Amino acid sequence: MLMSAGLPPPKGVFCHGYITVKGQKISKSLPATRVDPSLIAESIGADPLRYFVLREYTLGNDGDFSYEALFQRYESDLGNDLGNLANRTISMARQLGESFDEPCRPSYSGGDPLSEESLIMRRCAQDMTAAASKSWEDMQPSRALEATWAMIRAGNVYLDRTAPWKLMKAGQVAELREVLVNTCELIRRAAQMVAPAMPEASRELLRQIGREQDYGLWPSEEWGGWPGGKLGEPRPIFPRIEPDRQREMIAAWLDQTPPPKHVTAPGGGPNGEITIEEFAKLDLRSAKVLAAEAVPKTDKLLKLVLDLGYDQRIVVTGIAGAYQPADLVGRSVLYLANLKPAKIRGVVSQGMIMAASSDPLSLAIFDRDVPPGTRVK
């Protein structure tokens, strides 16, 4: 047909394999195998879903889908690896107060442990850039993304080994700047290399490091150093999705109905109506923050001890990006007391404090003194 239309025959035809769900063929009659990519993309974004499919499955072969694997990739690869690298780098660079606008060529001092770590990281970046480029050209997206993530993880290892927070505390500004311009350049490369799978995430990463003009370009295999860029405010590109929220999403996806984008009253959608009886099921109370501390090994979670007057409760909440622990002690907050407890990072969280999902987050607080435990009606 192509030849009869005067068009050249294709050089190749690429076809994906079959995708099963936990070993079973996808079927509308089997609720456990239902997969609606539109609903998933509406909840977590098209970029994470596209990344998962391209990374998880080898083009041409069959693959098995599970929602648990999707969230595992989202949390480990996107949140902990790429998101953590960007957040740590940009946050520390802004704290430094130094200008990152100017280009910074790579330096190397033989025998210097810091320079040796930098050299290892650069070599990995160069090798993985070449490997990812070849894999995309060979129509092997899974291998291309695997190489990209090897580079991203090398960047996190580099940060752990060079410990820029220690350099900052010791006042070693030159060494600190050397580390951060290296990781800024690594983030720039990573943003360019993930663009085929995650165009929106690529744009946002480049915006945060002031390199929007690099979108759509492939990085050079040679390490030319940081070209300079005005760093913006770091914002989570892949916000953490708590286990309870994951289960809520999966249940909605299996039911083939759009899941609520925020926690709502029972029976109500994001903007839907509820009855007074449904609202009465919510046990909303005032609570006073007695103590607050960061949850170890996390950037976003705080552990709060709340006074309800008649009881004390522990709540784990993802507001560390908007509030310092010391700023919360003594505040009266709006607390959902009858939410089912959930174990988060080894801590049993008893309920939830309420906040507006603005940027930054804003806690729901009272404009005058309210006794702890007062019911909100």
N, C-alpha and C positions, 0 to 999 in steps of 0.2 A: 504493500500500500504506500509506504514511504517512497519507494523508488518510482512508482507510477505517478506520484505527485511531484516528481522532480527533486526530491530531497535525498541527501546521501543516507545510506544505511547507518544505523547506530553502531558505534564501536563496541558497545557493551550494554547489557541490560542487567541491572542490579535488582535483586528480589530478596525481601526478608523472609525468614522462616515462619513457622507457626509459633504463636505465643499461647501458652497454657496458663492456668491459674491454679497453683498448688497441684500441678500434675493433671488437672482436668481441662477438657476443652471448654472454651468460653461458650456459654449458652444462656439465653434469656430465661429459660425455664429453670435454671439452677442459680438461685440467688447468690450462693457463695462464689460463683465465677463471674459475677457481673463486674465489668470495668467500663466506666464512662470517662474517657480522658478529659472531656469538657468540664465535668464536675470537679475532677481532681485539679485541673489547671485553675479553675475559678477559686479554689480554696488555698492552694499553696503557690500558685503561679505557673505559667507555662514553662519558664526557664528550668526550674527544678525537675519537672516531669520530663522535659526533653533531655536534660542531662542524664537522668536515670535510665531512660530507654537507650540512649546512645552509649552509655558507659556499661550498662549491665549486659546487653546483648551483642553478640558478634554478628555483623551483617551476613546474611545468608544462612545462618544456623537457627535452630529452634531455641526458644527461651521460655522460662517459667517466671510468671509474675506473682508477686505477693505485696500487699500493702505494707507489711512489716519491713520488707527489704527496701521499699521506697523510702520509708521514714528513716531507716538506718543510714542509707546513702545521704539523705537530706541532713541528718544531724552530724554524721562523722565527716563526710567529704565537704559538704557545703558550709555547714556551720562551724565545726571545730577546725577544719583545715584552712579553707580559703577565707571564711569570714573572720576567724580568729587571727590569721596572719595580717589581714588588712586592718582590723580594729586595733591590735596591739601596736602596729607600726605607726599608723596615723595618729593615734592618741599620744604616744610617747614623743613623736616628732613635734606635735603642737605644744606639748609641755615644755619642750626644749627652748621654744621661743626663738630659734634660729630660722633664718630664711632658707627655704628649700627651692626658691625660685631659680637659682643659678645652676647651670650644669656642673656636675662633679665627675671628673674622669676617675677611672679605677686606679688605685695605688697598690703597691705591694712592697713590703719590707721583709726580706728573707729572714727567717728565724723568729719573727714576731708571731706569737700564738694567735692573736686577733687577725692578723693578715693571713695566716695559714687557714683559719676557718673561712675567711672571706673567699680565698682562692678555691677551696673545696666547693663552696656554694656556687660560685660563678661557673666553674667547670661543669657542675651538674646542670645548671641552667642552660648552658650552651649545648650540651649533649641532648637534653630533653627537648629543647627547641627544635633541633634538627630531627629528632625521632618523631615528634608530633607532626611536623611539617610533612615528612615522608608518609606517615600513616594516613593523614587526611588525603594526600594525593592518591594513595593506594585504596581509597574507600574503606578504611579501617578505623572508623570513629572511636570504637572502644579502646583501641591501642593508642590513638592520638590523645584521648583524655587520660588514659593511664599514665602516659609520659608526662602530660601536663601536671598531673597530681603528684608525680614523683618529684617534680621541681617545687611545687607548692609545699610539700612536706619537708623538703630540704630547707626551704626558707624558715619554717617553724623550728626545725632542728638548729639552724644557724642562730636564731634568736635565743633559743634555750641555752646554747653553748656560750654565746658571747655575753648573755645576761645584760642587756642594755640598762635595765633598771638598777643594776649594781653600779654600772658606769656613771649613771646619772647621780646616784647617791654619793659616789666618790668624787664627783665634780670633774670627771674625765670627759670634757665636752668634745674634744677633737675625736677621740675614739668612739664616743657615742654617736656623733654625727656620721662617722664612717660606716657604722653598722646600719643606721637608719636610712642613709641614702642607698645602700645596697639593697635593703628590703623594699624600699620604695620602687627601685628599678625592677625588682623581682615581681612586685605586684603589678607594675605596668605591663611586663611581659605576660603574666598570668591573665590579665584582663584581655589582652589581645588574643591570646591563645584559646580562651574559652568562648570567644565571640561566636564561632559557628554553632555551638550548642546552646549558649545562653547570651543572646545579644543584649537583653536589658540589663542583666547583671554586669556585663562587660562595660556598657555605657556608664553605669552607676559607679563602678570601681574607678574608671578613668576620671569621672567627675570629681570624686573624692580626693584624688591625688593631683588634680589640676592638669590632666592630660587628655581632655576630650578630643583633641585633634588627632589622637592616635587610633580612634575607633575605626575598625575596618582594615587596619594595616597589620601585617605580620611582622613580629620582631626579628631583627637581624640575629643570626647565629652568634656573631661576635659580641662580646660584652663591651659596649661602648660607654657604660656608666650611666648615671642618672642625668637625663637631659634637662631637668629643672621643671618645676610646676608649683603652682600655688595650692597648698593643701587645704582642703575643705573640712567641714565638720564630719567626723566619722559617724556613720549610721549603720546599724545592722542591716545587711542585705538579706540575710537568711535568719530571721528571728527564730528563737527556740520555740518548738511546739511541744508542750508538756504531754506526758503520757495520757492523761485524761482527755485532753483535747484531741489527741491522735485517735483514741478509741471512738470519740464522738464523730470525727470525720469519717472514719471507716464505716461506722454504722449508717451514716447518711449516704455514703457512696454506694453501699450495698443495697440500700433502699431506693436508690436512683432518684433522690431528692436533693436539691442544693443544701449543703450543710450551713448552719448559721455561721457567719464570719466572726461573731463575738459571742461570749457566754450570755445566754438570755434566760428568761423565765421559762419554766416547763411549758411546752406546748406553743411557745411563741417564736416566730422567726425574728430576724434582725430588726425589721420594721413592722412586724405583725401585731395583731391585737391579742390580748389575753384577757381572761375573765378575772374578776376580783378574787374568786376562789383559788385560781392559779397563782396570783400574786401573793395570797396569804400563805402559800407554802414556803415562801422565802423568809428566812429568819435573819433580817437585817438589823444590826445593832451598832451602837457606838463602841469603839474600843480604843484604849490608850496604849501607845507603844511604850513598853517598859525597857526594852533592850533591842538592839539591832546589830547584826554583824554579817559580813560577807560569807557566803557559802564557799568553802575551800574548793579550789580548782575550777571556779567559774568566774566569768566576767559580769554576768547579768543578774545573778540571784542573791537575794538577801534573806537572812533568817531573822524573823521578828518574834518577840515575845509580847503578847497582847494581854492587857488587863480587861476583863469583862465584868469586873465587880464581883460576880459570883464564881468566877473561874479564871484561869490563865490558859491561853492557847498559844501554840507555835504555828507560824505561817511562813511558808517559803514563797517569795514573790519576785518576779522578774523586773524590778525597778531600779537595779543598781546603776543603770545608765543615766537615770534622771535624779537620783537622790543618794547622798552619802549617808552611811549608817548613823552618824552623830546628829545629822539634821532631822532624823525621824523621831528620836527619843523625846517623849513628852507630848507628841501630837495625838489628837483624837482623829481616828479614821473611821470610814464606813466599812463594816465587816459583815460578810455573809457567813453566818455561824453554822448553818446546817448543810453545808456542802460536804459530800462524802470525802473523808480523809484520803490522801494520796501520798505515796512515798516518793520524794524527789531528791535525787542525789544523796540517798541514805538518810534523809530527814523526813519524818512523817509530818506533812503539812495539814493542819486542821482548819479548813475553811479558806477564805479568800478575802483580801482587802480590795476595795473597788477603786478604779482609776479610769480617767478618760483616756481613750486611745489616741491622744494627740501626739505631736512630735515637738518637744519631748512629752513623755507621759505626765499626767497631772493627777495627783491623788484627790479623791473625794473626801474633803474634810469639813468640819463644822465651823461656823463663823462665831461661835461662842462656846463657853464651857458646857459640856454635856456629861453627866455622870456615866462612867464606863458601864456598858451593858444595857443602856437605854434602847428600847425597841424602836425601830424606824418603821413608820406605817405610811 
